[in-house]
Amino acid sequence: MSIYDVELTMLDGTTKPFSDFKDQKVLIVNVASRCGLAPQYEALEQLQKDYADQGFTVLGCPSNQFMQELKDSEKIAEYCSTTWGVTFPMTEKLKVNGRTRHELYQHLTKTKDKSGMAGPIMWNFEKFLVMPGATEIHRFRPQTKPDSKEILNLINS
């Protein structure tokens, strides 16, 4: 099964196949509204604005596995919109770790970071840059800022 066979339920309750992103570069981020790293939303939104017309999108995936996300989709959408002006697509809350992790993250957690480590998501705001056709997937730990030189070089490649 391919990553493009995954079905997503979006924050507004609609469903969307991940295959809709097949020809784009997609920065997938497990987000959390009450995390100390939440200011990364600002840089994520700026990437969306700067690169959306070049075949790029951010995909936010709220998760409460680290106990830092709001209770329901409506509150998450309101917070992200009013606090950070988020316009990029977001999924409903999903699990990124464990036996019941979402199918998307079953694929993503096989990806190694630059130190060669794959496996569970360590914290909120871990990032995966999926290149068009999923020919490559790059993994960045939470402390890597969305607008880091490393990520920007890949988006611009």
C-alpha positions, 0 to 999 in steps of 0.5 A, a space after each residue: 500500500 502506498 502513502 497515496 492510498 491513505 484517506 484523510 479526514 480534514 478538520 471540517 469533516 470532509 474526506 480527502 485522498 492523500 493522492 490529491 497531493 501527489 504532484 506537490 511537495 507537502 510538509 506534513 507537521 503534527 501540530 498542537 495548539 498548547 505546545 511551546 512550539 506553537 509559534 512555528 504555526 507562523 512560519 508554516 503559514 508563511 511557507 504556505 503563502 510563499 510557495 503555494 503557487 509553486 506546487 507546495 503545501 503544508 498539511 497540519 495534523 493535530 494530535 493530542 498524544 502529547 496532551 497539548 491539543 484542544 478538545 475538538 476540531 471547531 476549537 482547533 480551527 478557531 485557534 489556528 485561524 484567529 491566533 496564527 491566520 492559518 490557511 493551509 489544510 489541516 486534518 482532524 485530530 489523529 494519532 501519530 504513535 502507537 498501534 492505532 496510529 493513523 495510516 499516514 503516520 504508519 508510512 511516515 514513521 518509517 522515514 529516518 531523520 538526518 542522524 539515521 533514526 526512524 520510529 515514533 514521533 518524539 514530540 509535537 511539530 515533527 516535520 516530514 517533507 514528501 517530495 512529488 510522487 513520494 520519491 523522497 521523504 525527508 524527516 525533521 525533528 521538532 526543533 528544526 524550524 519550518 523556515 530552516 535553510 535545510 527545509 527551504 533548500 528542499 522546497 526550492 530544489 
